[in-house]
């Protein structure tokens, strides 16, 4: 009997110790998560007006539904740990994470969405989108037909008043700052910008669409290296032609060099006249597509 009482007392002590440990962990998790929104999870349909939908997510409610259908997202987004959300709510979480500078605990306070749920659903939704549409990051030769490329070239020629009528788009790079890594810091250190970064480059056409995108690469890499690694030259050789079979070109910085499908400004001081200025102005107006994307979303794809 004494042994039995001793065993029961020991089990009670273990249960109390376990409860204290659970309370300690819960308190620590609550501290890391931050404070939850009063009232719990926000009901977006009844709480947000049309202006708030635009402010928080960059789309109206009807546009979000159309976007989810256009992206062909499944009706139920299921994360790898079993968490599920409707496709509209998953897209809302994704846009919230990209549109704002809010941390996960700030989103928890503002919308009442649990940190783990937001993180898992955002990653799963991104994976669905990337698997389905990653081919659009490469040169879409089915849409960029010779007739359309000729139309782009005429628009650029008219805008720049240049005698050259074979430029259909602009290639440019972007440097995205990152936190200093704990290892191999020199690999991603950009000596020109003087910070650690990743590099991307893209091709923009006069309609404002990024028709080719490549990256990321280490921040120390030269623009020419990105051009070669992206293999865009293979697409240009095969598809960048007008209806008569003559080659069309992209316009880029002098760092990209010159070839059959790529032209750049004159380097000599003798030629820093209206010709370079006009071409540079048009290039800036069109390559701002990546700039608009960066300023519209705090955590962009670029």
N, C-alpha and C positions, 0 to 999 in steps of 0.2 A: 504493500500500500504506500509506503514511504517513497519507493522508487517511482510509482505511478504519479504521486503528487509532484515529485521533483520533475518528472518528464512534462507534466501539464504546465507547471510554472515556467519551465524552460521554453516551451512552445509559445506561451503567452508573451514572454520577453522577446522572442524572435519576431512574432507578429507585430508587436509595438515598434520594434526597431525597423521592420519593413515599412510600416506606416510612416514613421518619421522620415525614412529615406525617400519614400514616394512624395511626401509633402515638400521635402527639400528640392527634389528634382522638379516638381511642378512649379515651385516658386522660382527656381532658376530659369525654367523655360518661359514662364510668364515674364520674367525680367528681360529675357532675350527677345521675346515676341513683341513686347511693348503692350500698350493698353488697347483692348478691343473697342471698336465703335460701340457707343451706347445704343442699345436696342438690337445688337447683333448684326447679322448680315443685312446689307442694304437691299431693298427691293427696287431695282433700277427702274422698272416700268412705272411704278407709282410715285417714285421720289424725284426722279430727274425730269426736268423739262427739256424741250428740244435744244435750247441754247446750252444747257449743261452737257448733253450728249456730245455736242460739237467741242465744247471746251475740254472735256475729260478724255474723249476717245478720238476726236478728229473726224467722226462720221455721225450721221443721224441714225436713229434706230432702224429705219427702213433701209438705209444704205448698208448698215451692218448685216442685215439679213441677206441683201443682194450680194454682198461681198462673200459671205459664208457659202452661198450657193455657187458663186463664180469660182471660188477656190476648191469646190467639191469636197468640203470637209464632211466627215461622217456626222450623222445627226447626234451621236453620243461620242464624246472624246473620253477615252479610258486610258489613264496613266498606267505605268508599269506596276504600280503598287495597288491598283484597283480603284483609285479615285476616279470618279466620273463627273462630267459636266456636259451640258448641252453645247452645241457648237457655237451658238451665239455668245453664251457666257464665256466659253473658252477664248473666243476671239476678243471679247471685251477685256479679259484679263491680259491677253497678249498686247493689245493696244495700250492698256493702262501702263504696263511695264515699259513699253517703248516710248510712250508719249510724254511721260513725266520723269522727273528726277527723284521720285519717291522711292524710299527703301521699302523692303517688304513689310517691315513693322509699321511704316507710315500708311501703306495700303491697308494693312490690318485695322488701323485706327480709323481710316477714312471710309472704307467700304465694308469692313467686317469679314474679309476673306482671310482664312488661315494662311500662314506663311507657306506651309508645306503644300497646301492645295494650289496656291498661285504658282509656286516654283515648278511643281510637277506638271500642271496643266499647260503652262507656257512652253515648257520644253517639249511636251508631247505634241502640242499644236504646231510648233515650229517644225518638228520632224515631219509631220504630215504634209505641211506646205512645201518643205524642201524636197521631199521624195517625189511629190507630184509635179512640181513646177521648176525643178532645178535646171531643166533643159533650156529654159528661157534666159538663163544667165549667159548662155553662149549666143553667138551670132545666129539670129533667127532668119535663115535664108528663105524660109517659106513665106514670111511676111515681107522681107526686104528684097523684093523682086527688082529686076533691072529698071522697070518703069518707075517704081517708087524711089529708087536711088537717084534716078535722073531728076525726078521732081525735087528731091532734097537738094541736089546740086544746083538747080535753077534758083531755088529760094536763097541759098547761101550766096550765089553769085549776085543776085539782085540786091541782097542786103549789104554785102561788102563792097559792091561796085568793082569787083575784081575781074580782070580779063580771063582768069582761070575759072572755067565752069565745070570742073570735074571733082570738086570736093563735096562729099555727101554727109560728112559727119566730123566729129572732133573727139580726139582721144586725150585723156588727161588722167593724172593720178591724184590720189588723196592719201594723206598721212593721218592716221588715227592714234592719238596718244593712249598709252596703256600704263598701268602701274609697273614700277620697276620689279622685274622678276628676281627671285632669289638665286637663280642659277643662270649662267650663260647670258649675262646682261649685255655683253658686247654684240651678241647676235641681233638683238632688236633695237640697239641704240642708233638713233638717227643723228649723225654729226651735223647736218644742216639745221635741223630743228632744235637740236640739243636736248632731246628727251627720248625716252623709250617709246617705241611705236610699232604699229603694223601698217603695211602699205597695200593699197588696192589701186586698180585702174579700171576705167570704164570708157565706153564709146557712147556719145550722146548725139542724137540726130535732131534736126530742127523742130521736130514735133515734141521735143522735151523728154523723149523716152530713152532710157539707158538700154541700148540694144545689145551690149556685150559688157560683161563684168567679170573681173578676175581678182582673186585674193582669198585670204590674206597671205602676205609674204613678210619676211623679216624686215624691220625698219631700216636696216643698213643697206638694203638692196637698192640698186639704181633703177630708174624708170625703164631703161633699156632691157634690164634683166626681166622685169615683169612682162614687157612686150614679148620677149622670146618665150618665156615660160607659158604664157597664156595661149600660145599657138594661134593667135588671131590671124597671123599672116597666112596660114593655110586656108582659112575661111575667105580672106580677101582675094587670094589668088584664084579661088574657084568661083566666087560669087560676086565680087565687087566689080561688075562690068555694066556698061550701058547696053542698050538694045543693039548697038552695032558691034559689040564685043570689045570696045575700048576700055582700058582700066580706069576705075574711079579711085579717088584717094581720100584718106583721112588727114586732118590737119592737127598737128600736135606740137609740143614744145621742142626746141632744138635738141633736147636730151634724147629724143626718140630717133633722131637721124633722118635720113632720106632713102627712099627706095621707090619701087614702081607704084606702090599703093600708100605711100606716106610722104607728106611734105611738111615742112616746118618753116618758121620765119628765118629771114636772113640774119646771120650773125654779125656781118660786117657793119661798122658804124656808118658806112656810106649809104646803107639801105634802110636806115631807121627813119623812114618817111611814111607817107600816108598808106603805102601798100602794107607794111607790117602793122600799122596802127589799125587799119580797117579790119584786117584778118583777125588781129588779136581781140578787137572789140566784139566781133561776131562770135569768136570762140568763147569769150567770157560770158556772153549772153546765153549761149547754148549749154556750156558746161556747168552753168549754175544749177542744172538739174540735180547734181549731187549735193550742191550747197543747200538747196531748198530742202532736200531730204534730210540733211544733217540738222538744219535749224528747226524743222518741223517735229523731229523726234529726238528725244534725249539719248536713247540707246538705239541708233539706227543699224541697219544691216551693213552699211558701209564701214 
